[in-house]
């Protein structure tokens, strides 16, 4: 798994913690889920400087 994928997974997990329904696995439609979906589809090239992940260059 790339550094970008790891970072996206961490962000998605943290975003989902903002909604009690998402934490409990309840089927529902909320803005938190929409934000998590948007993060999951981000595609780009990871920017690595001196062996440190610094962000994403979008294509």
Secondary structure as the mmCIF struct_conf table of DSSP 4:
data_model
#
loop_
_struct_conf.conf_type_id
_struct_conf.id
_struct_conf.beg_label_comp_id
_struct_conf.beg_label_asym_id
_struct_conf.beg_label_seq_id
_struct_conf.end_label_comp_id
_struct_conf.end_label_asym_id
_struct_conf.end_label_seq_id
HELX_RH_AL_P HELX_RH_AL_P1 UNK A 3 UNK A 16
TURN_TY1_P TURN_TY1_P1 UNK A 17 UNK A 18
HELX_RH_AL_P HELX_RH_AL_P2 UNK A 20 UNK A 23
TURN_TY1_P TURN_TY1_P2 UNK A 24 UNK A 25
HELX_RH_AL_P HELX_RH_AL_P3 UNK A 31 UNK A 40
TURN_TY1_P TURN_TY1_P3 UNK A 41 UNK A 41
STRN STRN1 UNK A 44 UNK A 49
TURN_TY1_P TURN_TY1_P4 UNK A 50 UNK A 51
STRN STRN2 UNK A 52 UNK A 58
#
